[in-house]
Amino acid sequence: MDVSQLFLQRYDALYNFWIGDLWVRVTDDLMRQRPDPRVNSIAWNLWHLTRVEDAGLNRFVTDRTQVLDEGAWMEQMNIPWRHMGGEMTFAEVDELNQRIDLAALQAYSAAVQVRTREIVTQAGWGNLDAAMEADHLHVILVDEGLAHSHAAGLLENYLGWTKGKCLMNFGLTHPYQHVGEIGVIASLLGVTFD
């Protein structure tokens, strides 16, 4: 089994099993709700993990244009933010919950999944041992606006990460972390999965 097959084995389970059911079983109203003042919504988590995957694989791993910029997705989703949501205030999270077009978010997520599978199967990422450098990170996080204006320390955090670490983290580890969070939120909202 090569790296692509191993990655896709877990990636397909993530989207075909864990996340796929959410779009069918959770109503739009429940997607937008925060069950506690200190918790994000399911919609916010889906938007955030999709933004991180899009930027993380396209900009950190392959240095391609983000899917976000190829389909007027910000306009379609009715959101004004390019960043990935880290350090958003709960007032901003509430605004996102009210504004976001959930059908467009689902379509954006599907487009990102197509791109991720393309990146992984075409192995066009180059040397997986290549490390992130400060100048490149500054362009992505600051100039291109991936980091929220209140976010601090992201550049230092990612400095030295390899493309391989970015591939595995942004494509698998990070989304699975949020799937766990989504499961807790769904439970608090009374959503059951048979």
PyMOL commands that set and color helices and strands:
alter all, ss='L'
color gray80, all
select helices_A, chain A and resi 3-25+28-32+42-61+67-69+73-77+90-99+102-122+134-143+154-158+163-188
alter helices_A, ss='H'
color red, helices_A
deselect
rebuild
show_as cartoon
